[in-house]
């Protein structure tokens, strides 16, 4: 079978790559072509466009890059029609992928969605549009099954691919040595995100926070797809280090973490690391967001358990004083993630999803 996948950012690239591995186990003839990233490339197949050319976050940022996004949508539609896949597998990235799904459905391609767009967060009636354009929805958050039932659509919860990734991680026993760290000092991790806009906005604030923790090692999780200069606001401090593409090893060794909203908030929870969620965007994007968001939390752990398990400090509340107060609380008291683990369950998402895809095509 021929599978065309589209993932528009780093976590989607990771989860899509694991799905591809599982599909190869289910289907010995599997061929892949994709919009994605390095993880997917490592599995095999043909990369058409790297997600780093697609990663625009926030309402304003999307608006000013509409021409670029439209160009890639047109390219993607044409490439799919030329390659003629047996299935189009969309991974999150709703704004882009739903446009592709509309086209694919019209021309007769089988459309499968793995990792639902977050329609429960805002403009929930979009669920009807997704239902029209998608043949099979594979969800990774347990509450999404009940959400879609409100739109008379039975979707399948396949488990959390984040849990899969955390469980399969093989810890680097030489993490301290390889990164020239002091094994006698506890670590406070900073996970500022993987998009240029969010990192450049939040990191100057976190640099001031880091100045309060000279008795600890403050380690920033960098990503190689961003220019190193973006981290300059924080790397001038003597007790602050920067490590690239070692987030899981960093979390495995951390006492507490400061995490920008996103998949990393759930990853941090599954590593059982106490955390505070922080987020800042442009004033324009934030003003729009607060008028349309329909959920009480931005952190995945909080959304899954239905309460503020993890403190969220957003926009004007994302201050040096507030973050420092919460980090001090976390260092003293920790966080209990038992209810989160119970809600997620123990399904292996990539294997469950691969089986569901093959069933849909049989």
N, C-alpha and C positions, 0 to 999 in steps of 0.2 A: 504494500500500500504506500501511497505518496501522501505525506503529511506536510502541510504548510502552516508554520507557527508564527505568531506575532507577539513579541514581548517588548514593552516600551521603556523599561527601566531595569535596574540592577537586580532587584529581588525577583522580578518576573523572569529575567534571564536564568537565574539560578533554578527556580521552580520548573521552568520549561525544560531545562536541561535534564532534570531528574525524571520528568515525564517522558522525555525522549529515550532515556536509558531503559525505563520500564516498558515502553512501547517496543523497543528492540527485543526485549525478552518475550513479549507477547506475539510479535510479528517479525519473523526472520527476514522478511522482504522489505522492511521499513526503509523508506527514503525520506530525507528531510530537506526542506528549504525554508528560510526564515528571515524575519526582521528580529534581531536579538543581539546577543553579545558574546563575550569570551567563553562563558560556561557552555553555551549551546554549541559554539564552534568546536569546543573540546570533545563533544560527543560525536560530531560529524555532520556532514551535510553542507549546504551552500548558504553562506551568510549574504544577504542582499543589502541590508542597511544595518549599521550598528546603532543600538539604542542611544548612544551618547549624542547622536544627531537629532534625536527625537524628544529628549528629556526636558520639557518645559513645564514648570510647576507654578500654579497660581493663575487667577483669572487674567490679570494684567499681562503676565508673561506670555500666556497663550495668545492673547489678542495681538500683541506686537510681533508675534512670530507666525501669524496665520498663513502668510504666503508660503513660508517654508513648510509648514505642516500640510498645506493643501498640495504642494508639489509631491511630497512623499506619499500621500493618500492616492494620488493619481498614479504614481509609479507602482505602488503596491497592487492596486486593482489590475493594472495591465499585466504585472508579473504573475499574479495568480491565474488570470485567464490564459496566459501563455503556457504555464506549467501544468495546468489542469490537475490539481491534487484530488485525491479521494476524500480528504477531509481538511477543512480549515480549522485550526485550533487557535483560539484567541485567549490570551493570558492577561487578565486585568486590563489596564490602559484603555478605559471606556471611551473617551472622546474620540480617539483614533479608531479603535477596533469596531465600534458600533457602525461607523460609516463603511468600513470594509465589510462588515456582516450584512448590511443592507444590500450592497452590490452583489456579494457572493450568493445570497439567498435568491435574488432575482434571476441570476444566471444559472442556478441549479446546483451550486456546490453545497455539500454537507457542512453545516456550521456547528461547531462544538465550542462551548465557552468553558475554560478552566480558570477558576478564580474570578468570581463575579465582579463586575464593576460595582462600586459602592453606591448603588442607587438608593439604598436605605438611608444614606446620609443626607441627600438632598434631591429634590425633584423626583420623588418616589414613583410618580406616574410613568417615568421612563421604563419601569419594569414591563409595562405593556408593550413598549417598542422593542425591548429585548426579546420578549416572548415571541413576537412576530418574526424576528430576524434569526433566532437561534433554535437549532433542532434539539440540542441537549445542553443543559446547564449543570456543571459540576462545581459545587460550592465547597469552600474551605473553612467557613465559619458556621458553627452549628445553628445560630439564630437565623441564618439566611433561609433555611427551609421553611420556617413559619412565616417569614416575611413574604416569600413568593407565593405561599398558599393564599394570601390575601388577594392575589391576582389570578387565582385559579390555575396555578402552574406547579406541577410536581417536579421539584429539582432534587438532585442527589448530593448529600453531604459525603465527601470522600475522605474526610480527615484533614489535618493541617500539614501542609508541606513544610511549614516552618519547624514543626515538631520533628518531621523526618530529617530535616537538615541538621538540627541540633543533636538528635540521637546518633546520627551517622558520623558526626564530627570526631576525628581522631586528634586528641590534644597533642600539641607540640611540647614535649617534656623539656625542651631547651628554650622555651619562650623568653625567659629572663635573660639567659646568656646570649641568645641570638640578637636581642634588641638592646643589649648593654644596659639592662635594668638592675636595680638593687633588690635582691631577693628578700632583704630584711625589711623593706618598706611596703606597706599595703598600697593597693592601686585604687584610684578613683578613675573610672573610664568616662570619656566624653565621646559620644557618637553623634556627630553633627549632621549626618545625612550624606547623600551621594549626589545631590543636585547642586549646581553652582549657586543658584539663587538662595537656597536655604542655608548653605554653609556660610556664604559671605555675609548673610544677615545675622546669623546667630553666634558665630564664633567670637566676634569682638566682645560680646556680653560675657561669654563663657571664659574668656581670657581674664576678665576681672574677677570672676568667681574663683578661678584657679589660684589666684594670689592669696586666697584665704586658707589654702591647704598645702602649705610648704612642708608639713610633717608627713605628707603622703607623696606618692608618685602619681601625677596626673598624666594619663595617657590618652592621646587623641587618636581615634580610629580614622585614618585617612583612606581615600580610595584613589587608585592610580588613574582613573579616567578624568580626574580634575587636576588643574595645574597646581603645582606645589606652592606657588605664591599665595594661593588662597588661604593657606594655613599660617601665614606669617604673623598674624595678629596674636597668636598664642604661643608660637614656638620659641619666642625670645626668652621665656622664663626658664630658669635653671632646673626646676623640678618638673618641668613638662616635657614629655617626649611624644613623638609622632611615629606611629607604625602604620604601614600600608597593607591593606587587604589581609588583615589578621584579626578581624573583629571577633570571631568565635574564640580564638585563643585568648584574646584580651578579656572577654567576658568570663571565660573559665577561671581567670585569675583575679577578678575584681571584687572589691569590698562593696562598692556602690557605683552607680552610673547615672550620668546626665544624658538623656536621649532625646534627639529631635523626633517629632512625631513620624510614624511610619511603621513599616514591618519590623524595624529594629526594636521597637517597644515590646513586641511579642517575643522576639528572640531573647531579649534581655530577661524577660520574665521566665522563659523556659530554661534559662541557665540559672534561675533562682537568684538573680542579682537584684537587690533593692534599687529602685530607680525613681527619678523624677522626670516627667515628660515636659519638654520645653518646645516652644514654637513661636516663630516670628515670620511674618510675611509683609509685603508692601501694604501701606495703609489702604490703598484702593482695593486690593484683593481681599483684605480682611473685612472691609465694610460690606463688600458683596457677600462674603462667606457667611457673616452673622445673620444676614437676611434670608438665606436659603438653607442653611444646615438644619437638619431635622433630627439629629441625634444629640444626646447630652454630653458625649465624650468624644475625644479624638484618638485616644489610646486603645489599641485592639484588646488588650487585657481587660480594660474597663468595660468595653462594649460586650465582650463575651460573657463576663460575669454579671453585667447589669448594674454595677456600682463603681464608685471611684476607689478601686483597689490601689491605684497608683496616682499620685498627685499630678495634676496637669496645670502648667503655668504658661498661659498663652497671651501673646501680644503685650499689652501694657502690664500684665501680671508677670511677664517674663523678665523680672528685674534681678539684679545682682543680689539684693537683700533677700528676696523671696526664694531664689534658688539656693542660696547659702543656708537659709533656715531649714529648708527641706532636706538638703544633703546632710546637715548635722543630725536631723531627726532619723534619717535612714541609717547613718553610721551607728547610732545608738540603739535603734529598735528593729531594723530590718523590715522585711515584708513577707507576709504569708500568702503563698500562691496556690494553696491546696485546692480551692474552689475552681481556679482556672484549669488546673490539670484534670479535674473531674469533668468539667464541661467539654474540653477538647477531645477526650477519649484517647484511644491508642491505635486507630486505623493508620495504615501506611498510605498516605495520600497519593503518591505517585503511582503505586501499584494498583490501588483502587481505581484511580482515574484512567490508567492505561486499559484496565479490564473493561471499564465502561465505554471507552472509545471503541475498542475492538467489537464489543457487543453492538454498539450503535451502527457499525459498518457491516455487520454480518447479515 
